[in-house]
């Protein structure tokens, strides 16, 4: 089951994908500004300082607010996210106290009531109290939270005020290789520190007849199957190109470069395992291979 933390990240990445798809060629910076009180929502996207029309963002904003909700604290009112074309990273901030719209914006009378009914909070900002047409309501329901009763959640609490950021890995150095078999399936583990320790990149070549020919995973992250578009290997470097979904599963950029600080024998062993992994599938699922 996905954690709140994981779903939040995926929703922000989905917002970035919508912005990138709508932006014209040659853009360098895009900012998404979201404000919501109850059911009243405003989303503005600027590309290099010029407003850009992007459809389909409101539902992601609504779900992000639900995920960020904390008992007694409510959720954020405004969120700003910044994206660039050359990376799947993002940076931004959220605010659970300030008025989320430009000065002078009139919000519907029902919006503050909806807000405090769905996201009750112990301390209500003054501007929200003033916008209420009646007394502060008692919360009658809480947003859906499928993780509330889950025992497993090492992820941090959702951020409702402060910075949010995600920086996928785009480069690593492999100083060690472990290669062998696991359950009869060839595997190779590229390690950031020779002899173990640090991060690692794991490749498993599935046995013939398996539905998925290979699996690639990174330490502490979900892996990908059939998510590699291209693989380039020479004596000093391994370059993997992922689909956007596979990159997000790996918490990596769509291009991951691995510098190989390995012996020639280790590099050749890596080449053998990767050949078995990537050439085991059908031609339409096999990555483009260079250096094999």
Buried (B, 14 or more C-beta within 10 A) or exposed (E): EEBBBBBBBBBBBBBBBBBBEBBEEEBEEBBBBBBBBBEBBBBBBBBEEEEBEBEEBEEBBBBBBBBBBBEEBBBBBBBBBBBBBEBBBBBBBBBBBEBBBEEEEEBBEBBBBBBBBBBBBEEBBEBBEEBBEEEBBEBEEBBEEEBEEEEEEEBEEBBBBEEBEBEBBBEBBBBBBBBEEEEEBBBBBBBBEEEEEBBBBBBBBBEEEBEEBBBBBBEEBEBBBBBBEBBBBEEEBBBBBBBBEBBBBBBBBBBBBBEBBBEEEBBEBBBBBBBBBBBBBEEEBBBEBEEE
